[in-house]
């Protein structure tokens, strides 16, 4: 099975151009499934839909529904690949329904808290300048954290106030930057060379956002730096880089932006994904009611 899985993963990477994160997740899912097959003394070509249901039934009840759904999606994609390559005659995963996932609305942070986060880094400190620019780009451009970490200096167009982003499926898009974000980037770039002054391993001079050794910043590092400012401000909520992306979309919508424009800015392939942001708060509903109803 290992050789076939390796071929499948190469297919995803080359033909489907999936992200490294997706490749890693699918590889892990299929490794876990392979262990299940060994315990059942089954070849992967002998699997039926009943075996897949039994496998999913053994998953921990504490496992998130999204993880269980992804593990089934991994099998559906894998067996579809095997079927198309004529390795198996029937795709056994087709008959297995995905679990229903709870509808989770994006968590946006209030505008005043977003502003406080942007201003939290100390402008006199070198890496704090990087953090300020990083936060401004996440919130001001609506980037995914992976897109932020993937930015290079060549992706910035200061005159047009945009950055070129490589999103999911290797799709490129241009993200506009507000003047505050551009100013924060300028302040960081003015001193960015200081990080590279001391030669260290794995430095990446092309990367826009660097760690203290001069290497490209990672998603985990971004979360850690964000946590530091959330804690310093005493914000009573869990805030992630993705929450800043949600806030970007939610605040644009509240300001009157068209949902299709927001779809393009976020790089969503489907409008239905963007439509999650159309849920309005009770305060907005109450305000409209008070303004519109004749008895209000």
Secondary structure as the mmCIF struct_conf table of DSSP 4:
data_model
#
loop_
_struct_conf.conf_type_id
_struct_conf.id
_struct_conf.beg_label_comp_id
_struct_conf.beg_label_asym_id
_struct_conf.beg_label_seq_id
_struct_conf.end_label_comp_id
_struct_conf.end_label_asym_id
_struct_conf.end_label_seq_id
HELX_RH_AL_P HELX_RH_AL_P1 UNK A 2 UNK A 14
TURN_TY1_P TURN_TY1_P1 UNK A 15 UNK A 15
BEND BEND1 UNK A 16 UNK A 16
HELX_RH_AL_P HELX_RH_AL_P2 UNK A 20 UNK A 40
TURN_TY1_P TURN_TY1_P2 UNK A 41 UNK A 41
HELX_RH_3T_P HELX_RH_3T_P1 UNK A 44 UNK A 46
HELX_RH_AL_P HELX_RH_AL_P3 UNK A 49 UNK A 57
TURN_TY1_P TURN_TY1_P3 UNK A 58 UNK A 58
BEND BEND2 UNK A 59 UNK A 59
TURN_TY1_P TURN_TY1_P4 UNK A 61 UNK A 62
BEND BEND3 UNK A 63 UNK A 63
HELX_RH_AL_P HELX_RH_AL_P4 UNK A 65 UNK A 84
TURN_TY1_P TURN_TY1_P5 UNK A 85 UNK A 86
BEND BEND4 UNK A 87 UNK A 87
BEND BEND5 UNK A 89 UNK A 90
HELX_RH_3T_P HELX_RH_3T_P2 UNK A 92 UNK A 95
BEND BEND6 UNK A 96 UNK A 96
HELX_LH_PP_P HELX_LH_PP_P1 UNK A 97 UNK A 102
HELX_LH_PP_P HELX_LH_PP_P2 UNK A 108 UNK A 110
HELX_RH_AL_P HELX_RH_AL_P5 UNK A 111 UNK A 120
BEND BEND7 UNK A 121 UNK A 121
TURN_TY1_P TURN_TY1_P6 UNK A 123 UNK A 124
BEND BEND8 UNK A 125 UNK A 125
HELX_RH_AL_P HELX_RH_AL_P6 UNK A 126 UNK A 141
HELX_RH_AL_P HELX_RH_AL_P7 UNK A 145 UNK A 149
TURN_TY1_P TURN_TY1_P7 UNK A 150 UNK A 150
STRN STRN1 UNK A 152 UNK A 152
HELX_RH_3T_P HELX_RH_3T_P3 UNK A 153 UNK A 155
STRN STRN2 UNK A 156 UNK A 157
TURN_TY1_P TURN_TY1_P8 UNK A 158 UNK A 161
STRN STRN3 UNK A 162 UNK A 166
HELX_RH_3T_P HELX_RH_3T_P4 UNK A 168 UNK A 170
STRN STRN4 UNK A 172 UNK A 176
HELX_RH_AL_P HELX_RH_AL_P8 UNK A 179 UNK A 196
BEND BEND9 UNK A 197 UNK A 198
TURN_TY1_P TURN_TY1_P9 UNK A 201 UNK A 202
TURN_TY1_P TURN_TY1_P10 UNK A 205 UNK A 206
STRN STRN5 UNK A 207 UNK A 207
BEND BEND10 UNK A 208 UNK A 209
STRN STRN6 UNK A 210 UNK A 210
TURN_TY1_P TURN_TY1_P11 UNK A 212 UNK A 213
BEND BEND11 UNK A 214 UNK A 215
STRN STRN7 UNK A 216 UNK A 216
HELX_LH_PP_P HELX_LH_PP_P3 UNK A 217 UNK A 217
HELX_RH_AL_P HELX_RH_AL_P9 UNK A 219 UNK A 233
TURN_TY1_P TURN_TY1_P12 UNK A 234 UNK A 234
BEND BEND12 UNK A 236 UNK A 237
HELX_RH_AL_P HELX_RH_AL_P10 UNK A 241 UNK A 254
TURN_TY1_P TURN_TY1_P13 UNK A 255 UNK A 256
HELX_RH_AL_P HELX_RH_AL_P11 UNK A 259 UNK A 266
TURN_TY1_P TURN_TY1_P14 UNK A 267 UNK A 267
BEND BEND13 UNK A 269 UNK A 270
HELX_RH_AL_P HELX_RH_AL_P12 UNK A 271 UNK A 274
HELX_RH_3T_P HELX_RH_3T_P5 UNK A 275 UNK A 278
HELX_LH_PP_P HELX_LH_PP_P4 UNK A 279 UNK A 281
HELX_RH_AL_P HELX_RH_AL_P13 UNK A 282 UNK A 292
TURN_TY1_P TURN_TY1_P15 UNK A 294 UNK A 295
#
